[in-house]
Amino acid sequence: MKSKVSRVLFFCVVAASTIACRSRGVDVTIRNEGQTAIHNLEFDYPGAAFGAGAIAPGASFSYRIKPLSRGDIALSFEQTDGKTFTQKGPTVFPNQDGRLLIVVEQDATRQWRIRVEQ
């Protein structure tokens, strides 16, 4: 009987620790809603950066960040004409928890812009 109680207690502790243990961070998804692929993408945030080689039209790229200090994010990528597009986004904070959806889109004149949903 004692070993059965020990096993049940062990499994309860393991289950509780795997459910309750999740580090704080921000899930970032960058979605390309433009008509062309974006290349050499770089996402900068306080304390670090990440990138992707290319994101095709209609495709997304996801990454989890853990901001170490307060500051703005910035997104840059190479356009089809070889010029670099850069735009700043919202401010992130240490220990922030949540998600950011960065939508990269083009207007009627094919000018790029980003829209952020939190």
PyMOL commands that place a pseudoatom at each C-alpha (Angstrom):
pseudoatom trace, name=CA, resn=MET, resi=1, chain=A, elem=C, hetatm=0, pos=[0.000, 0.000, 0.000]
pseudoatom trace, name=CA, resn=LYS, resi=2, chain=A, elem=C, hetatm=0, pos=[2.843, 2.361, 0.897]
pseudoatom trace, name=CA, resn=SER, resi=3, chain=A, elem=C, hetatm=0, pos=[4.544, 1.895, -2.491]
pseudoatom trace, name=CA, resn=LYS, resi=4, chain=A, elem=C, hetatm=0, pos=[1.260, 2.556, -4.304]
pseudoatom trace, name=CA, resn=VAL, resi=5, chain=A, elem=C, hetatm=0, pos=[0.818, 5.842, -2.412]
pseudoatom trace, name=CA, resn=SER, resi=6, chain=A, elem=C, hetatm=0, pos=[4.449, 6.737, -3.161]
pseudoatom trace, name=CA, resn=ARG, resi=7, chain=A, elem=C, hetatm=0, pos=[3.939, 6.116, -6.881]
pseudoatom trace, name=CA, resn=VAL, resi=8, chain=A, elem=C, hetatm=0, pos=[0.763, 8.206, -6.980]
pseudoatom trace, name=CA, resn=LEU, resi=9, chain=A, elem=C, hetatm=0, pos=[2.480, 11.015, -5.093]
pseudoatom trace, name=CA, resn=PHE, resi=10, chain=A, elem=C, hetatm=0, pos=[5.484, 10.833, -7.434]
pseudoatom trace, name=CA, resn=PHE, resi=11, chain=A, elem=C, hetatm=0, pos=[3.304, 11.089, -10.559]
pseudoatom trace, name=CA, resn=CYS, resi=12, chain=A, elem=C, hetatm=0, pos=[1.337, 13.991, -9.054]
pseudoatom trace, name=CA, resn=VAL, resi=13, chain=A, elem=C, hetatm=0, pos=[4.555, 15.891, -8.339]
pseudoatom trace, name=CA, resn=VAL, resi=14, chain=A, elem=C, hetatm=0, pos=[5.899, 15.240, -11.850]
pseudoatom trace, name=CA, resn=ALA, resi=15, chain=A, elem=C, hetatm=0, pos=[2.610, 16.297, -13.461]
pseudoatom trace, name=CA, resn=ALA, resi=16, chain=A, elem=C, hetatm=0, pos=[2.403, 19.468, -11.367]
pseudoatom trace, name=CA, resn=SER, resi=17, chain=A, elem=C, hetatm=0, pos=[5.986, 20.452, -12.126]
pseudoatom trace, name=CA, resn=THR, resi=18, chain=A, elem=C, hetatm=0, pos=[5.613, 20.026, -15.885]
pseudoatom trace, name=CA, resn=ILE, resi=19, chain=A, elem=C, hetatm=0, pos=[2.373, 21.969, -15.980]
pseudoatom trace, name=CA, resn=ALA, resi=20, chain=A, elem=C, hetatm=0, pos=[3.440, 24.803, -13.669]
pseudoatom trace, name=CA, resn=CYS, resi=21, chain=A, elem=C, hetatm=0, pos=[6.985, 25.340, -14.963]
pseudoatom trace, name=CA, resn=ARG, resi=22, chain=A, elem=C, hetatm=0, pos=[7.000, 27.641, -17.945]
pseudoatom trace, name=CA, resn=SER, resi=23, chain=A, elem=C, hetatm=0, pos=[9.455, 30.464, -18.297]
pseudoatom trace, name=CA, resn=ARG, resi=24, chain=A, elem=C, hetatm=0, pos=[8.150, 33.895, -19.099]
pseudoatom trace, name=CA, resn=GLY, resi=25, chain=A, elem=C, hetatm=0, pos=[8.717, 35.112, -22.625]
pseudoatom trace, name=CA, resn=VAL, resi=26, chain=A, elem=C, hetatm=0, pos=[7.113, 36.486, -25.747]
pseudoatom trace, name=CA, resn=ASP, resi=27, chain=A, elem=C, hetatm=0, pos=[6.098, 34.271, -28.667]
pseudoatom trace, name=CA, resn=VAL, resi=28, chain=A, elem=C, hetatm=0, pos=[6.866, 36.302, -31.804]
pseudoatom trace, name=CA, resn=THR, resi=29, chain=A, elem=C, hetatm=0, pos=[5.312, 35.359, -35.144]
pseudoatom trace, name=CA, resn=ILE, resi=30, chain=A, elem=C, hetatm=0, pos=[6.261, 37.255, -38.296]
pseudoatom trace, name=CA, resn=ARG, resi=31, chain=A, elem=C, hetatm=0, pos=[3.775, 36.769, -41.143]
pseudoatom trace, name=CA, resn=ASN, resi=32, chain=A, elem=C, hetatm=0, pos=[4.461, 37.931, -44.712]
pseudoatom trace, name=CA, resn=GLU, resi=33, chain=A, elem=C, hetatm=0, pos=[1.253, 39.223, -46.302]
pseudoatom trace, name=CA, resn=GLY, resi=34, chain=A, elem=C, hetatm=0, pos=[3.119, 40.958, -49.129]
pseudoatom trace, name=CA, resn=GLN, resi=35, chain=A, elem=C, hetatm=0, pos=[3.204, 39.925, -52.794]
pseudoatom trace, name=CA, resn=THR, resi=36, chain=A, elem=C, hetatm=0, pos=[6.895, 38.961, -52.745]
pseudoatom trace, name=CA, resn=ALA, resi=37, chain=A, elem=C, hetatm=0, pos=[9.217, 37.067, -50.430]
pseudoatom trace, name=CA, resn=ILE, resi=38, chain=A, elem=C, hetatm=0, pos=[11.197, 38.955, -47.829]
pseudoatom trace, name=CA, resn=HIS, resi=39, chain=A, elem=C, hetatm=0, pos=[14.878, 38.043, -47.493]
pseudoatom trace, name=CA, resn=ASN, resi=40, chain=A, elem=C, hetatm=0, pos=[17.546, 38.329, -44.798]
pseudoatom trace, name=CA, resn=LEU, resi=41, chain=A, elem=C, hetatm=0, pos=[15.040, 39.207, -42.104]
pseudoatom trace, name=CA, resn=GLU, resi=42, chain=A, elem=C, hetatm=0, pos=[16.382, 40.448, -38.766]
pseudoatom trace, name=CA, resn=PHE, resi=43, chain=A, elem=C, hetatm=0, pos=[14.300, 40.999, -35.634]
pseudoatom trace, name=CA, resn=ASP, resi=44, chain=A, elem=C, hetatm=0, pos=[16.099, 43.061, -32.974]
pseudoatom trace, name=CA, resn=TYR, resi=45, chain=A, elem=C, hetatm=0, pos=[14.963, 43.331, -29.369]
pseudoatom trace, name=CA, resn=PRO, resi=46, chain=A, elem=C, hetatm=0, pos=[16.734, 44.461, -26.178]
pseudoatom trace, name=CA, resn=GLY, resi=47, chain=A, elem=C, hetatm=0, pos=[19.592, 42.092, -25.462]
pseudoatom trace, name=CA, resn=ALA, resi=48, chain=A, elem=C, hetatm=0, pos=[19.470, 39.936, -28.596]
pseudoatom trace, name=CA, resn=ALA, resi=49, chain=A, elem=C, hetatm=0, pos=[18.257, 39.394, -32.160]
pseudoatom trace, name=CA, resn=PHE, resi=50, chain=A, elem=C, hetatm=0, pos=[17.128, 36.578, -34.419]
pseudoatom trace, name=CA, resn=GLY, resi=51, chain=A, elem=C, hetatm=0, pos=[16.682, 36.198, -38.143]
pseudoatom trace, name=CA, resn=ALA, resi=52, chain=A, elem=C, hetatm=0, pos=[15.412, 34.156, -41.036]
pseudoatom trace, name=CA, resn=GLY, resi=53, chain=A, elem=C, hetatm=0, pos=[16.811, 33.690, -44.530]
pseudoatom trace, name=CA, resn=ALA, resi=54, chain=A, elem=C, hetatm=0, pos=[13.482, 34.224, -46.278]
pseudoatom trace, name=CA, resn=ILE, resi=55, chain=A, elem=C, hetatm=0, pos=[9.748, 34.225, -45.651]
pseudoatom trace, name=CA, resn=ALA, resi=56, chain=A, elem=C, hetatm=0, pos=[7.570, 33.496, -48.677]
pseudoatom trace, name=CA, resn=PRO, resi=57, chain=A, elem=C, hetatm=0, pos=[4.305, 35.370, -49.321]
pseudoatom trace, name=CA, resn=GLY, resi=58, chain=A, elem=C, hetatm=0, pos=[1.608, 33.941, -47.048]
pseudoatom trace, name=CA, resn=ALA, resi=59, chain=A, elem=C, hetatm=0, pos=[4.159, 32.164, -44.833]
pseudoatom trace, name=CA, resn=SER, resi=60, chain=A, elem=C, hetatm=0, pos=[5.108, 32.774, -41.197]
pseudoatom trace, name=CA, resn=PHE, resi=61, chain=A, elem=C, hetatm=0, pos=[8.180, 32.416, -39.000]
pseudoatom trace, name=CA, resn=SER, resi=62, chain=A, elem=C, hetatm=0, pos=[7.927, 32.002, -35.206]
pseudoatom trace, name=CA, resn=TYR, resi=63, chain=A, elem=C, hetatm=0, pos=[10.459, 32.436, -32.421]
pseudoatom trace, name=CA, resn=ARG, resi=64, chain=A, elem=C, hetatm=0, pos=[10.288, 32.823, -28.631]
pseudoatom trace, name=CA, resn=ILE, resi=65, chain=A, elem=C, hetatm=0, pos=[12.139, 35.755, -27.054]
pseudoatom trace, name=CA, resn=LYS, resi=66, chain=A, elem=C, hetatm=0, pos=[12.963, 36.717, -23.490]
pseudoatom trace, name=CA, resn=PRO, resi=67, chain=A, elem=C, hetatm=0, pos=[13.612, 40.484, -23.320]
pseudoatom trace, name=CA, resn=LEU, resi=68, chain=A, elem=C, hetatm=0, pos=[16.355, 41.328, -20.814]
pseudoatom trace, name=CA, resn=SER, resi=69, chain=A, elem=C, hetatm=0, pos=[15.686, 45.070, -20.652]
pseudoatom trace, name=CA, resn=ARG, resi=70, chain=A, elem=C, hetatm=0, pos=[13.111, 47.653, -21.698]
pseudoatom trace, name=CA, resn=GLY, resi=71, chain=A, elem=C, hetatm=0, pos=[13.312, 48.805, -25.315]
pseudoatom trace, name=CA, resn=ASP, resi=72, chain=A, elem=C, hetatm=0, pos=[11.788, 48.889, -28.769]
pseudoatom trace, name=CA, resn=ILE, resi=73, chain=A, elem=C, hetatm=0, pos=[11.798, 46.032, -31.213]
pseudoatom trace, name=CA, resn=ALA, resi=74, chain=A, elem=C, hetatm=0, pos=[12.928, 46.611, -34.799]
pseudoatom trace, name=CA, resn=LEU, resi=75, chain=A, elem=C, hetatm=0, pos=[12.340, 44.570, -37.930]
pseudoatom trace, name=CA, resn=SER, resi=76, chain=A, elem=C, hetatm=0, pos=[14.496, 44.826, -41.035]
pseudoatom trace, name=CA, resn=PHE, resi=77, chain=A, elem=C, hetatm=0, pos=[14.755, 42.847, -44.257]
pseudoatom trace, name=CA, resn=GLU, resi=78, chain=A, elem=C, hetatm=0, pos=[16.066, 43.083, -47.802]
pseudoatom trace, name=CA, resn=GLN, resi=79, chain=A, elem=C, hetatm=0, pos=[13.539, 44.145, -50.437]
pseudoatom trace, name=CA, resn=THR, resi=80, chain=A, elem=C, hetatm=0, pos=[13.518, 42.839, -54.011]
pseudoatom trace, name=CA, resn=ASP, resi=81, chain=A, elem=C, hetatm=0, pos=[15.346, 46.005, -55.180]
pseudoatom trace, name=CA, resn=GLY, resi=82, chain=A, elem=C, hetatm=0, pos=[18.189, 45.259, -52.751]
pseudoatom trace, name=CA, resn=LYS, resi=83, chain=A, elem=C, hetatm=0, pos=[17.339, 48.119, -50.386]
pseudoatom trace, name=CA, resn=THR, resi=84, chain=A, elem=C, hetatm=0, pos=[16.854, 47.461, -46.691]
pseudoatom trace, name=CA, resn=PHE, resi=85, chain=A, elem=C, hetatm=0, pos=[13.457, 48.075, -45.105]
pseudoatom trace, name=CA, resn=THR, resi=86, chain=A, elem=C, hetatm=0, pos=[13.539, 48.890, -41.367]
pseudoatom trace, name=CA, resn=GLN, resi=87, chain=A, elem=C, hetatm=0, pos=[10.710, 49.772, -39.017]
pseudoatom trace, name=CA, resn=LYS, resi=88, chain=A, elem=C, hetatm=0, pos=[10.547, 50.019, -35.235]
pseudoatom trace, name=CA, resn=GLY, resi=89, chain=A, elem=C, hetatm=0, pos=[7.744, 48.366, -33.351]
pseudoatom trace, name=CA, resn=PRO, resi=90, chain=A, elem=C, hetatm=0, pos=[6.369, 48.348, -29.834]
pseudoatom trace, name=CA, resn=THR, resi=91, chain=A, elem=C, hetatm=0, pos=[8.331, 48.423, -26.587]
pseudoatom trace, name=CA, resn=VAL, resi=92, chain=A, elem=C, hetatm=0, pos=[9.046, 45.160, -24.778]
pseudoatom trace, name=CA, resn=PHE, resi=93, chain=A, elem=C, hetatm=0, pos=[9.879, 44.756, -21.086]
pseudoatom trace, name=CA, resn=PRO, resi=94, chain=A, elem=C, hetatm=0, pos=[11.913, 42.366, -18.916]
pseudoatom trace, name=CA, resn=ASN, resi=95, chain=A, elem=C, hetatm=0, pos=[9.843, 39.370, -17.770]
pseudoatom trace, name=CA, resn=GLN, resi=96, chain=A, elem=C, hetatm=0, pos=[7.137, 40.195, -20.311]
pseudoatom trace, name=CA, resn=ASP, resi=97, chain=A, elem=C, hetatm=0, pos=[4.878, 37.261, -21.084]
pseudoatom trace, name=CA, resn=GLY, resi=98, chain=A, elem=C, hetatm=0, pos=[2.605, 37.020, -24.112]
pseudoatom trace, name=CA, resn=ARG, resi=99, chain=A, elem=C, hetatm=0, pos=[2.689, 37.090, -27.868]
pseudoatom trace, name=CA, resn=LEU, resi=100, chain=A, elem=C, hetatm=0, pos=[3.426, 39.472, -30.730]
pseudoatom trace, name=CA, resn=LEU, resi=101, chain=A, elem=C, hetatm=0, pos=[2.127, 38.996, -34.246]
pseudoatom trace, name=CA, resn=ILE, resi=102, chain=A, elem=C, hetatm=0, pos=[4.136, 41.088, -36.702]
pseudoatom trace, name=CA, resn=VAL, resi=103, chain=A, elem=C, hetatm=0, pos=[2.292, 41.320, -40.025]
pseudoatom trace, name=CA, resn=VAL, resi=104, chain=A, elem=C, hetatm=0, pos=[4.480, 42.506, -42.914]
pseudoatom trace, name=CA, resn=GLU, resi=105, chain=A, elem=C, hetatm=0, pos=[2.314, 43.877, -45.716]
pseudoatom trace, name=CA, resn=GLN, resi=106, chain=A, elem=C, hetatm=0, pos=[2.464, 46.012, -48.839]
pseudoatom trace, name=CA, resn=ASP, resi=107, chain=A, elem=C, hetatm=0, pos=[0.105, 48.803, -49.847]
pseudoatom trace, name=CA, resn=ALA, resi=108, chain=A, elem=C, hetatm=0, pos=[-1.251, 49.449, -53.360]
pseudoatom trace, name=CA, resn=THR, resi=109, chain=A, elem=C, hetatm=0, pos=[2.046, 51.097, -54.370]
pseudoatom trace, name=CA, resn=ARG, resi=110, chain=A, elem=C, hetatm=0, pos=[3.985, 48.060, -53.058]
pseudoatom trace, name=CA, resn=GLN, resi=111, chain=A, elem=C, hetatm=0, pos=[5.452, 50.016, -50.150]
pseudoatom trace, name=CA, resn=TRP, resi=112, chain=A, elem=C, hetatm=0, pos=[6.196, 47.816, -47.140]
pseudoatom trace, name=CA, resn=ARG, resi=113, chain=A, elem=C, hetatm=0, pos=[4.899, 48.425, -43.621]
pseudoatom trace, name=CA, resn=ILE, resi=114, chain=A, elem=C, hetatm=0, pos=[4.416, 46.374, -40.486]
pseudoatom trace, name=CA, resn=ARG, resi=115, chain=A, elem=C, hetatm=0, pos=[1.336, 46.019, -38.350]
pseudoatom trace, name=CA, resn=VAL, resi=116, chain=A, elem=C, hetatm=0, pos=[1.660, 44.660, -34.821]
pseudoatom trace, name=CA, resn=GLU, resi=117, chain=A, elem=C, hetatm=0, pos=[-1.011, 42.717, -32.953]
pseudoatom trace, name=CA, resn=GLN, resi=118, chain=A, elem=C, hetatm=0, pos=[-0.503, 41.874, -29.288]
for i in range(1, 118): cmd.bond("trace and resi %d" % i, "trace and resi %d" % (i + 1))
show_as sticks, trace
zoom trace
